[in-house]
Amino acid sequence: MEFVSEYRLQFLRALTHASTSTSHGLFIDSCYAHCQIVTQDTWLAASSPVLGKKTIGKAVGDWYHDRTPFQKTDCAYPCNPTCKNRVYNSNEQQD
């Protein structure tokens, strides 16, 4: 866990410049399996990971279409109860 925590801190430090501009969107969750971006089904699902009361699909859509800026960073792993922590299986059929 110490390695994961240190990686997170280094990653967040690297994003310091990006987070100073509202034109840059951030959805940094603490899910260890980033399955929410693998398929459209998980990206847009009501059960996808949530930050700031928004799913990733809603947050990115609002940011991309200039409806609202979105810059949220989750607490340290493991803390987000909306994470499915599903390990990606490259043998699964994708549509």
C-alpha positions in Angstrom: 0.0 0.0 0.0 2.9 2.3 0.6 3.9 2.1 -3.0 0.4 2.9 -4.2 0.2 5.9 -1.9 3.5 7.2 -3.1 2.6 6.7 -6.7 -0.7 8.7 -6.1 1.2 11.6 -4.5 3.7 11.7 -7.4 0.8 11.6 -9.9 -1.0 14.4 -8.2 2.1 16.5 -8.1 2.5 16.0 -11.8 -1.0 17.3 -12.4 -0.5 20.5 -10.5 -0.1 22.6 -13.6 -3.2 21.1 -15.3 -5.4 21.7 -12.2 -4.7 25.4 -12.3 -6.8 26.0 -15.4 -10.6 25.3 -15.6 -10.1 24.4 -19.3 -8.4 21.2 -18.1 -10.8 18.6 -16.8 -9.8 16.1 -14.1 -11.7 12.9 -13.0 -9.1 11.2 -10.8 -10.7 8.4 -8.9 -9.1 5.8 -6.6 -10.4 2.8 -8.4 -7.4 0.4 -9.1 -9.0 -1.1 -12.2 -9.8 1.7 -14.5 -12.6 -0.3 -16.2 -14.8 2.8 -16.4 -13.1 3.9 -19.6 -12.8 0.5 -21.4 -16.3 0.3 -22.9 -19.1 2.8 -23.5 -21.3 0.6 -21.3 -19.2 1.3 -18.2 -18.4 4.9 -19.2 -22.1 5.8 -19.3 -23.6 3.4 -16.8 -25.4 4.8 -13.8 -23.2 2.4 -11.7 -19.9 3.8 -13.0 -17.5 5.4 -10.5 -18.7 8.7 -9.0 -16.8 11.8 -8.0 -18.5 15.0 -6.8 -21.9 13.3 -7.3 -21.2 12.8 -11.0 -20.4 9.7 -13.1 -17.4 9.9 -15.3 -19.6 10.1 -18.4 -21.6 13.0 -17.0 -18.5 14.8 -15.7 -16.6 14.6 -19.0 -19.7 15.4 -21.0 -20.3 18.6 -19.0 -16.7 19.6 -19.2 -16.3 18.8 -22.9 -19.4 20.7 -23.9 -18.5 23.7 -21.6 -21.5 23.2 -19.4 -19.5 23.1 -16.2 -15.8 22.7 -15.4 -14.9 19.5 -13.6 -11.8 18.9 -11.5 -12.2 16.3 -8.8 -9.6 14.2 -7.1 -10.7 11.2 -5.0 -9.3 10.4 -1.6 -6.5 7.9 -1.3 -7.1 4.2 -2.2 -9.2 2.4 -1.1 -11.9 4.9 -0.3 -14.5 5.2 -3.1 -17.5 2.9 -2.6 -18.6 3.4 -6.2 -15.4 1.6 -7.5 -16.2 -1.8 -9.0 -12.6 -2.8 -8.9 -13.2 -5.1 -11.8 -10.0 -6.3 -13.3 -10.0 -5.8 -17.1 -10.0 -9.1 -19.0 -8.5 -8.6 -22.5 -10.2 -11.9 -23.7 -13.7 -10.4 -23.2 -15.6 -9.7 -26.3 -16.0 -6.0 -26.9 -18.6 -4.5 -29.2 
